[in-house]
Every structure is written in structure tokens, then in C-alpha cells.
Amino acid sequence: MRFVINQKLLSIAGKYFIKDELGNDAFVVKGNFSFPRKYRVYDMQNNEIVRIKKRMFRLLPRFDYYKGDTMVCYAKRKFSFKPKYEFFGIDVQIEGSFFAYNYKVVRDGVVIASVYKAVTFMRDSYVVDIFDAANIPLVLAIAVMFDHVHHRGNSGIIGQ
């Protein structure tokens, strides 16, 4: 399944849509303008499928992933020139390029998704290919987190 995340040029609160491969709205991401930063991914019936919370006062970023009120896992960035994360609670690795424009999500030794950033004149887009529908919430949450950490200075809303 292919999804496309188009960043808005300007948005204070951080609301944007994730589209399916046919261009239909499939999910909505809502961020807030508070500390710590929080993002929620909803389906089109307004059911929350995953919540991402950035932990504050850390040397390197940490993000907690929630399904409902239960923390499913968390990710900590490792000190490295290439983007590397350590996940706790699930067996997931991210293998990314030096500038974090392309990366693969690997779970239990199998590639479950690939993500690449398409930079255009007006805004940036992410193309997310997910190979198993069961991994959709996790992979979309990782894409939101990855952009927040690596591309917050761009015109997109995630890192504002």
C-alpha cells in the first residue's frame, strides 16, 4: 500500500492529511502547539489509531508511541552521523540515508516499509510504501517522528 504525506506550507497547530495511492484522504495527522509536542493519527472516521509524544529534556530525541492509553513502544535516537534509532518494546530498526531523505523500516529482520522524501519547489512530500496492512499505524507514526527530528527547519508543519 502506498501513502503520500504532503506537508502544508503554513500551519500553527499542525493538521494535515495522508492520502492513499488514489489521492483520497486516508488519515489525518493532528499536532499541537504545546510542550511536549504530541501528534495524533486518525482514520477518516475520526478514530485515533496512534499517538506520538515527544519526551522533553533529553540529549537525543525520544518518542513514545501509544495505542489508546497504552504505551506500545518508544524510540530513542542514537548518536550517529546517519539517522539511527533504537526501539524498545518492539523489534524495529530504521535504515536511513545520511540526510534522512530515504529509509527503510525493518521489523523482525524483514523490510516492512520504505519511505522517501520528494523535495519540490513549493513543499515536501513523503511517499510511504507499506508492505503489510498490519504495520500501517506504526509506519505512519515513524514517518511523522522522522520528519519532526530531521526536517523541522523546512517549510513543512511537522517541525514547527
C-alpha positions as CSV (number, residue, x, y, z in Angstrom):
1,M,0.0,0.0,0.0
2,R,1.3,3.4,-0.9
3,F,0.5,6.6,1.0
4,V,1.6,10.2,0.3
5,I,2.1,12.7,3.0
6,N,2.1,16.3,1.7
7,Q,3.2,18.9,4.1
8,K,1.3,22.2,4.3
9,L,3.3,25.4,3.8
10,L,1.9,27.1,6.9
11,S,0.1,25.7,9.9
12,I,0.4,26.6,13.5
13,A,-1.4,23.6,15.0
14,G,-0.1,21.1,12.5
15,K,-3.1,19.3,10.8
16,Y,-2.6,17.6,7.5
17,F,-3.8,14.6,5.5
18,I,-2.2,11.4,4.5
19,K,-3.5,10.3,1.1
20,D,-3.8,6.8,-0.3
21,E,-2.3,5.9,-3.7
22,L,-5.5,7.0,-5.5
23,G,-5.2,10.5,-4.0
24,N,-8.1,10.0,-1.4
25,D,-7.7,11.2,2.1
26,A,-6.9,8.1,4.2
27,F,-5.7,9.5,7.5
28,V,-5.3,12.9,9.3
29,V,-2.4,13.9,11.5
30,K,-3.1,16.5,14.2
31,G,-0.3,18.1,16.1
32,N,-0.5,20.5,18.9
33,F,1.4,23.6,19.8
34,S,2.4,22.6,23.3
35,F,5.3,21.2,25.2
36,P,6.0,18.3,24.9
37,R,5.0,18.0,21.2
38,K,2.2,15.5,20.5
39,Y,0.9,14.1,17.3
40,R,-2.2,12.0,16.7
41,V,-3.0,10.0,13.6
42,Y,-6.7,9.5,13.0
43,D,-8.6,7.4,10.4
44,M,-11.3,9.2,8.3
45,Q,-14.0,8.2,10.8
46,N,-12.0,10.3,13.5
47,N,-10.8,7.2,15.4
48,E,-7.3,7.7,16.8
49,I,-5.0,4.9,15.5
50,V,-1.8,6.1,17.1
51,R,-0.5,8.9,19.4
52,I,3.1,10.1,19.4
53,K,4.6,12.1,22.3
54,K,8.0,13.6,22.3
55,R,9.8,13.4,25.6
56,M,11.4,16.6,26.8
57,F,14.7,17.4,28.4
58,R,16.7,14.7,26.6
59,L,20.1,15.0,25.0
60,L,18.8,13.0,22.0
61,P,15.1,12.8,20.9
62,R,12.8,10.2,22.4
63,F,9.3,9.5,21.1
64,D,6.7,7.4,22.9
65,Y,4.0,5.6,20.8
66,Y,0.6,5.0,22.3
67,K,-2.4,3.0,21.1
68,G,-5.3,4.2,23.3
69,D,-3.9,4.8,26.8
70,T,-1.3,2.1,26.5
71,M,2.3,2.9,25.5
72,V,3.2,0.3,22.8
73,C,6.9,1.2,22.4
74,Y,9.3,4.1,22.3
75,A,12.2,5.2,20.1
76,K,15.4,6.9,21.0
77,R,17.8,8.4,18.6
78,K,21.3,7.0,18.8
79,F,24.3,9.3,18.4
80,S,25.5,8.8,14.8
81,F,26.1,10.7,11.6
82,K,23.5,8.6,9.9
83,P,20.0,8.6,11.3
84,K,19.8,5.6,13.8
85,Y,17.1,4.8,16.3
86,E,16.8,2.2,19.0
87,F,13.2,0.9,19.6
88,F,12.1,-0.5,22.9
89,G,9.1,-2.7,23.1
90,I,9.2,-4.0,19.5
91,D,11.9,-5.3,17.2
92,V,12.2,-2.5,14.7
93,Q,15.2,-0.8,13.1
94,I,15.4,2.1,10.7
95,E,18.0,2.1,8.0
96,G,18.3,5.5,6.5
97,S,20.4,7.7,4.2
98,F,22.8,10.3,5.5
99,F,20.3,13.2,5.0
100,A,17.3,11.1,6.1
101,Y,15.5,11.5,2.8
102,N,15.2,7.8,2.2
103,Y,14.9,5.0,4.7
104,K,13.5,1.5,5.3
105,V,11.7,0.2,8.3
106,V,12.7,-3.3,9.3
107,R,10.8,-5.4,11.7
108,D,12.0,-8.8,12.9
109,G,14.5,-8.8,10.1
110,V,12.0,-8.1,7.3
111,V,11.6,-4.8,5.5
112,I,8.0,-3.7,6.3
113,A,8.1,-0.3,4.6
114,S,10.2,2.2,2.6
115,V,9.9,5.9,2.8
116,Y,11.4,8.5,0.6
117,K,11.2,12.3,0.6
118,A,10.3,14.1,-2.6
119,V,11.5,17.7,-2.4
120,T,9.6,20.1,-4.7
121,F,9.6,23.8,-5.2
122,M,6.5,24.5,-3.0
123,R,6.5,21.8,-0.4
124,D,7.9,18.5,0.6
125,S,6.1,15.1,0.2
126,Y,6.8,11.7,1.6
127,V,6.0,8.6,-0.3
128,V,5.4,5.7,2.1
129,D,5.2,2.1,0.8
130,I,3.9,-0.3,3.4
131,F,4.1,-4.0,2.6
132,D,1.6,-5.3,5.2
133,A,-1.6,-3.5,6.3
134,A,-1.0,-4.5,10.0
135,N,2.0,-2.2,10.1
136,I,0.2,1.0,8.8
137,P,-0.2,2.7,12.2
138,L,3.4,2.1,13.3
139,V,5.0,3.1,10.0
140,L,2.9,6.3,9.7
141,A,3.9,7.2,13.2
142,I,7.6,6.6,12.4
143,A,7.3,8.9,9.3
144,V,5.8,11.7,11.5
145,M,8.5,11.3,14.1
146,F,11.3,11.1,11.5
147,D,10.2,14.3,9.8
148,H,9.9,16.1,13.2
149,V,13.5,15.2,14.1
150,H,15.3,15.6,10.7
151,H,13.4,18.2,8.7
152,R,12.0,20.6,11.2
153,G,13.6,23.6,9.6
154,N,11.8,23.0,6.2
155,S,8.6,24.6,5.1
156,G,6.6,21.7,6.5
157,I,4.4,21.9,9.6
158,I,5.7,18.9,11.5
159,G,8.8,20.6,12.9
160,Q,7.3,23.9,13.8
